[in-house]
Amino acid sequence: MAQQVQEKYQESQLYKIRHSAAHVMAQAVLEMFPDGKVTIGPPVADGFYYDFDLPRNLTPEDLEAIEKRMRQIVQSKHEFKKRVVSADEAREIFKDQPYKLELIDGLEKGGLDEYGEPLKEKPEISIYQQDTFTDLCRGPHVQSTKEIKQDAFKLMSVAGAYWRGDEKNKMLQRVYGTAWENAQQLKDHLHLLEEAKK
């Protein structure tokens, strides 16, 4: 049953919005920290996150600045363009991104997906680009950033997370956000969180 719910979620517009919002957030973070390293950014039950290896810890002010930049990016109506590439081409694109190179190796061997889960078959290697940001990703995404409503997402918090959940690996910064189809859904979600705190 849980699997069916998960599969249905993965086909939904909400899932695509959250997945796309994670990419937009990664673009904003890399603009702020050009030497930053990106890992993965999946949608989760009520939002999304992205893990970063950055030169310093993010502050609440950074989150505000990142969110502001995200609003500018989504307003610009950038298309999400998918391209299937070879492992060598992917390595060239991500040559300065060690975590992506590790993921590409896993995909090329056909053993593990980007979350370190075993794959049933050897996957295609695909990238998605919006504006200046390119990510190693199998999708799905919205057609364009205009489908991410600028008043329907919010960055929530930063937490520590080990690369691939292994404490022997480097500690990364996980930025959590939430995204919804419209402003009212976001408002309702934030209200529920407030009520839960009380």
C-alpha positions as CSV (number, residue, x, y, z in Angstrom):
1,M,0.0,0.0,0.0
2,A,2.7,2.4,1.0
3,Q,4.5,1.7,-2.3
4,Q,1.4,2.5,-4.3
5,V,1.0,5.8,-2.4
6,Q,4.7,6.6,-3.1
7,E,4.4,5.7,-6.8
8,K,1.3,7.9,-7.1
9,Y,3.1,10.8,-5.4
10,Q,6.0,10.4,-7.8
11,E,3.7,10.9,-10.8
12,S,2.0,13.9,-9.3
13,Q,2.4,17.6,-10.2
14,L,3.3,18.3,-6.6
15,Y,6.2,15.9,-6.7
16,K,7.5,17.6,-9.9
17,I,7.1,21.1,-8.3
18,R,9.2,20.0,-5.3
19,H,11.8,18.2,-7.4
20,S,12.2,21.3,-9.5
21,A,12.2,23.6,-6.5
22,A,15.2,21.6,-5.2
23,H,17.1,22.3,-8.4
24,V,16.2,26.0,-8.3
25,M,17.5,26.1,-4.7
26,A,20.8,24.4,-5.7
27,Q,21.2,27.0,-8.4
28,A,20.7,29.8,-5.9
29,V,23.1,28.2,-3.4
30,L,25.9,27.7,-6.0
31,E,25.5,31.3,-7.1
32,M,26.2,32.3,-3.5
33,F,29.0,29.8,-3.1
34,P,30.6,29.2,-6.6
35,D,33.0,26.7,-5.1
36,G,30.3,24.7,-3.3
37,K,29.8,21.0,-4.0
38,V,26.3,19.6,-4.7
39,T,25.1,16.1,-3.9
40,I,21.4,15.1,-4.3
41,G,18.1,16.9,-3.9
42,P,15.0,14.8,-3.7
43,P,11.4,15.5,-3.0
44,V,10.2,14.1,0.3
45,A,6.7,13.7,1.9
46,D,6.0,17.4,2.5
47,G,8.7,19.2,0.6
48,F,12.3,18.7,-0.6
49,Y,15.9,18.9,0.5
50,Y,19.3,19.3,-1.1
51,D,22.6,18.3,0.5
52,F,25.6,20.7,0.0
53,D,29.3,20.7,0.9
54,L,30.0,24.4,1.4
55,P,32.9,26.4,2.7
56,R,31.0,27.6,5.7
57,N,27.8,27.0,7.7
58,L,24.7,28.6,6.4
59,T,23.0,31.2,8.5
60,P,19.3,32.1,8.8
61,E,20.2,35.2,6.7
62,D,21.7,33.0,4.0
63,L,18.4,31.1,3.8
64,E,16.5,34.3,3.4
65,A,18.9,35.4,0.6
66,I,18.7,32.0,-1.1
67,E,14.9,32.0,-0.9
68,K,14.8,35.5,-2.4
69,R,17.0,34.5,-5.3
70,M,14.8,31.4,-5.9
71,R,11.8,33.7,-6.3
72,Q,13.8,35.7,-9.0
73,I,14.7,32.4,-10.8
74,V,11.2,31.0,-10.9
75,Q,9.8,34.4,-12.2
76,S,12.2,34.1,-15.2
77,K,10.3,31.1,-16.6
78,H,13.3,28.9,-17.4
79,E,12.5,25.6,-19.1
80,F,13.7,22.3,-17.6
81,K,15.6,20.6,-20.4
82,K,16.4,16.9,-20.2
83,R,19.3,15.4,-22.1
84,V,20.5,11.8,-22.0
85,V,24.4,11.7,-22.0
86,S,27.1,9.1,-21.9
87,A,29.0,8.5,-18.6
88,D,32.1,10.2,-20.1
89,E,30.1,13.2,-21.2
90,A,28.5,13.4,-17.7
91,R,32.0,13.3,-16.1
92,E,33.1,16.2,-18.3
93,I,30.0,18.2,-17.3
94,F,30.5,17.5,-13.6
95,K,34.4,17.4,-13.5
96,D,34.4,19.9,-10.6
97,Q,31.7,18.1,-8.6
98,P,33.2,15.0,-6.8
99,Y,29.9,13.8,-5.4
100,K,28.3,13.8,-8.9
101,L,31.4,11.9,-10.2
102,E,30.8,9.2,-7.6
103,L,27.1,9.0,-8.6
104,I,28.1,8.8,-12.3
105,D,30.4,5.8,-11.5
106,G,27.5,4.1,-9.7
107,L,25.1,4.7,-12.6
108,E,27.7,3.5,-15.2
109,K,28.3,0.3,-13.3
110,G,24.5,-0.1,-13.2
111,G,24.7,-1.0,-9.5
112,L,23.3,1.9,-7.5
113,D,21.0,4.9,-8.1
114,E,21.7,8.4,-6.8
115,Y,20.4,7.4,-3.3
116,G,22.7,4.4,-3.1
117,E,19.8,2.0,-3.7
118,P,20.3,-1.1,-5.9
119,L,19.0,-0.8,-9.4
120,K,17.1,-3.5,-11.3
121,E,18.6,-2.6,-14.6
122,K,21.4,-0.3,-15.9
123,P,19.9,3.2,-16.1
124,E,20.3,5.9,-18.7
125,I,22.3,8.8,-17.4
126,S,20.4,12.0,-17.8
127,I,20.9,15.7,-17.0
128,Y,18.4,18.5,-16.5
129,Q,19.2,22.1,-17.1
130,Q,17.4,25.2,-16.1
131,D,18.9,28.6,-16.6
132,T,22.6,28.4,-15.6
133,F,22.2,25.2,-13.5
134,T,22.7,21.6,-14.7
135,D,22.1,18.6,-12.5
136,L,22.5,14.9,-12.9
137,C,19.0,13.7,-12.5
138,R,16.4,11.3,-13.8
139,G,13.5,13.7,-13.2
140,P,10.6,14.2,-13.5
141,H,10.3,18.0,-13.5
142,V,7.8,20.7,-14.3
143,Q,8.1,22.1,-17.9
144,S,9.3,25.5,-16.7
145,T,10.1,27.3,-13.5
146,K,6.9,29.4,-13.9
147,E,5.0,26.3,-12.6
148,I,6.7,26.8,-9.2
149,K,4.6,29.6,-7.7
150,Q,6.9,32.1,-5.9
151,D,4.4,32.5,-3.0
152,A,4.0,28.7,-2.6
153,F,7.4,27.6,-1.3
154,K,9.6,28.3,1.7
155,L,13.0,27.2,3.0
156,M,12.5,25.7,6.4
157,S,15.8,24.7,8.1
158,V,19.4,23.5,7.8
159,A,20.6,20.2,9.3
160,G,23.8,18.1,9.2
161,A,23.7,15.0,7.1
162,Y,26.4,12.5,6.2
163,W,27.0,11.9,2.5
164,R,25.0,8.8,1.6
165,G,23.9,8.5,5.3
166,D,27.3,7.0,6.3
167,E,29.0,8.5,9.3
168,K,32.4,7.6,7.8
169,N,31.6,10.1,5.1
170,K,31.8,13.8,5.2
171,M,29.1,15.8,7.1
172,L,27.1,17.9,4.6
173,Q,24.5,20.7,5.1
174,R,21.0,19.6,4.3
175,V,18.7,22.5,3.4
176,Y,15.0,21.6,3.8
177,G,12.2,23.4,2.0
178,T,8.6,23.0,1.4
179,A,6.7,23.7,-1.8
180,W,3.0,23.5,-2.8
181,E,0.8,24.1,-5.8
182,N,-0.4,27.4,-4.4
183,A,0.0,30.0,-1.6
184,Q,-3.1,28.7,0.3
185,Q,-1.7,25.2,0.6
186,L,1.6,26.6,1.9
187,K,-0.2,28.7,4.4
188,D,-2.3,25.7,5.6
189,H,0.9,23.6,5.9
190,L,2.7,26.2,7.9
191,H,-0.4,26.7,10.1
192,L,-0.5,22.9,10.8
193,L,3.2,23.0,11.8
194,E,2.5,25.9,14.2
195,E,-0.4,24.0,15.7
196,A,1.7,20.9,16.1
197,K,4.4,22.9,18.0
198,K,1.7,24.1,20.5
